[in-house]
Amino acid sequence: MKLSILMPVYNEEERIADALKQALAVDYPCEIELVVVDDGSRDGTGEVLDRADDARLRVITHQRNAGKGAAIKTAVDSAEGDYMVILDADLEYDPQDIPKLLDPVLDGRATVVYGNRTFGSHSAYSFWYVMGNKGVTMAANVLFNSYIGDLETCFKLMPVALYRSLDVRSRGFGMEAEVTGKLLRQRIRPYEVPISYRARGREEGKKITWKDGVEAIWILGRERARRRPAVSAAK
């Protein structure tokens, strides 16, 4: 099994070197590749990536910023692994948790695995951010009669072929809701494992806003309203 770690990057000059170092230092239980998409950064992110040297690393550059969903699509299209997981470059997530996501797959318990964040005073920068996350997750659970714990988690691990089949169209942060909505609509319930998390604040460059939460709920409603693909009758 080969795992493709997909890292969308936008204006992360101060963090990208550490993000690469941390991701590549993990003792993974399988072969990996790290596919980084520089999504039109305007700071020195590109120069830092140019200096990175590791055989497992590939860098793709967007000339203009297109959004997280678009960056992930570019990474997925070029991924060579059997499975994929998304890892943001903002250092909020610990790549040391990725092997924990792989465990249920490697022992045959799961196909799709989500990393479930536990928010605390040291790991969430605002009350409303946490409530927004919980609100979007609750909307998904109500709409799809499910009980997932963290829809907006970055750590979503699944087969590359499955992600491609979802045909995710959202170009921004709405891709998180679209992926989950499409999985739940197909009655694929993610297996969840606890992960560590440390949110950064606006002054540190956090980009998601309340508008993204509203968009996420709209996307979930849209996906719930769609009919499940019809199953062809046997001849």
PyMOL commands that set and color helices and strands:
alter all, ss='L'
color gray80, all
select helices_A, chain A and resi 16-25+45-51+68-78+95-106+127-144+160-166+175-185+202-204+210-225
alter helices_A, ss='H'
color red, helices_A
select strands_A, chain A and resi 2-9+31-39+57-62+83-86+113-117+156-159+191-195
alter strands_A, ss='S'
color yellow, strands_A
deselect
rebuild
show_as cartoon
